[in-house]
Amino acid sequence: MHPDGAEAIEWDDGNETELRGHSISPRDVEDVFMDRPIWVPNKRERSGDWLMLGRNRGGRRLTVVVKWDEVRRVLRPITGWDTSQGERTKYFHD
């Protein structure tokens, strides 16, 4: 199953603090997920399974690294950043 079928996003102090360090809120991540993001498998031996790329409600482009628990159908955001110019060029066509 693909992570676009997730039924929940898992939050705790650890991942909220990590994302806050990049000025990304839980709502930002949820906005990206709800706006039909682009999904890119993460590189092997990296901390997350997938990169989720998209926009929050304010139009800010974000890249969020997530772990995907297929059994529970839960995404766990690990870290994120403002989408780089290279990612924009490669994945977005607007």
Residue pairs with C-beta under 8 A, 6 or more apart in sequence:
1 70
1 73
2 39
3 39
3 49
3 50
3 52
3 66
3 68
3 75
4 36
4 37
4 39
5 73
6 33
6 68
6 73
6 74
6 75
7 73
7 74
8 72
8 73
8 74
8 75
9 26
9 29
9 30
9 33
9 74
9 75
9 76
9 77
10 69
10 74
10 75
10 76
10 77
11 26
11 77
15 76
15 77
15 78
16 26
18 78
18 79
19 25
19 26
19 28
19 29
19 64
19 77
19 79
19 80
22 79
22 80
22 81
22 82
24 62
24 64
24 80
24 81
27 56
27 57
28 56
28 60
28 62
28 80
29 52
29 62
29 64
29 77
29 80
31 54
31 55
31 56
31 57
32 52
32 53
32 54
32 55
32 56
32 62
32 64
33 52
33 54
33 75
35 54
35 55
35 56
36 54
37 52
37 53
37 54
38 52
38 53
38 54
38 91
38 92
39 50
39 51
39 52
39 53
40 50
40 51
40 53
40 91
41 49
41 50
41 51
42 48
42 49
42 50
42 51
42 65
46 65
47 65
47 67
47 78
47 79
48 65
48 66
48 67
48 78
48 79
49 66
49 67
49 68
50 65
50 66
50 68
51 63
51 64
51 65
51 66
52 63
52 64
52 65
52 66
52 75
53 61
53 62
53 63
53 64
53 83
53 87
53 91
53 92
54 61
54 62
55 61
55 62
56 62
60 82
61 82
61 83
61 88
61 92
62 80
62 81
62 82
62 83
63 80
63 81
63 82
63 83
63 84
63 87
64 77
64 79
64 80
65 77
65 78
65 79
65 80
66 75
66 76
66 77
66 78
67 75
67 76
67 78
68 74
68 75
68 76
69 75
69 76
83 92
